[in-house]
């Protein structure tokens, strides 16, 4: 999967991701990526987040995104708009 490029594409992808997570988990951590990561790891049996085929790569990308100032700025902007 290619990452979203450009500010609007990234935000659109983040909104879609949030809606998917809400539907799949019946949980709402808003645009708090670290809280979502914690929730998905804590509920790994139900969510499949720590499945061995993808966990290391997916989690590394999530951790990198949590520390990325551009990602954090977009998440903050989306949070303020809701």
C-alpha positions as CSV (number, residue, x, y, z in Angstrom):
1,X,0.0,0.0,0.0
2,X,1.3,3.4,-0.9
3,X,1.2,6.0,1.8
4,X,-1.1,9.0,1.3
5,X,0.8,12.0,-0.1
6,X,-0.1,15.6,0.4
7,X,-1.9,17.2,3.4
8,X,-5.4,16.6,2.2
9,X,-4.8,13.0,1.2
10,X,-3.1,12.2,4.5
11,X,-6.0,13.7,6.5
12,X,-8.6,11.9,4.4
13,X,-6.7,8.6,5.0
14,X,-6.6,9.4,8.8
15,X,-10.4,10.1,8.9
16,X,-11.1,6.9,7.0
17,X,-8.8,5.0,9.3
18,X,-10.5,6.4,12.4
19,X,-13.9,5.4,11.1
20,X,-12.7,1.9,10.3
21,X,-11.2,1.5,13.8
22,X,-14.4,2.7,15.4
23,X,-16.5,0.3,13.4
24,X,-14.1,-2.6,14.0
25,X,-13.6,-2.1,17.7
26,X,-16.7,-0.2,19.0
27,X,-14.0,1.9,20.8
28,X,-13.2,5.6,20.2
29,X,-9.8,6.9,21.0
30,X,-10.3,9.8,18.6
31,X,-7.2,10.9,16.8
32,X,-4.8,9.8,19.6
33,X,-2.6,7.3,17.7
34,X,-0.7,6.3,20.9
35,X,-4.0,5.5,22.7
36,X,-5.2,3.4,19.7
37,X,-1.9,1.5,19.7
38,X,-2.2,0.8,23.4
39,X,-5.8,-0.3,23.0
40,X,-5.0,-2.6,20.0
41,X,-2.1,-4.3,21.8
42,X,-4.1,-4.7,25.0
43,X,-6.9,-6.3,23.1
44,X,-4.7,-8.2,20.7
45,X,-6.8,-11.4,20.9
46,X,-9.9,-9.6,19.6
47,X,-8.2,-7.2,17.2
48,X,-5.5,-9.3,15.7
49,X,-3.1,-6.4,15.9
50,X,-0.2,-8.5,17.1
51,X,-0.6,-11.2,14.5
52,X,2.9,-12.5,13.7
53,X,2.6,-12.0,9.9
54,X,2.4,-8.2,10.1
55,X,2.8,-6.9,13.6
56,X,6.5,-6.0,13.5
57,X,6.2,-3.9,10.3
58,X,2.9,-2.4,11.1
59,X,3.8,-1.5,14.7
60,X,7.1,0.0,13.6
61,X,5.2,2.3,11.2
62,X,2.8,3.2,13.9
63,X,5.5,4.0,16.3
64,X,7.3,6.1,13.7
65,X,4.1,8.0,12.9
66,X,3.5,8.7,16.6
67,X,6.9,10.5,16.7
68,X,6.5,12.3,13.3
69,X,5.8,16.0,13.8
70,X,3.9,16.2,10.5
71,X,1.7,13.3,11.5
72,X,1.1,14.7,14.9
73,X,0.2,18.1,13.5
74,X,-2.3,16.6,11.1
75,X,-3.8,14.5,14.0
76,X,-4.1,17.6,16.2
77,X,-5.7,19.6,13.4
78,X,-8.3,16.8,12.8
79,X,-9.0,16.5,16.5
80,X,-9.7,20.2,16.7
81,X,-12.1,20.0,13.8
82,X,-14.3,17.4,15.4
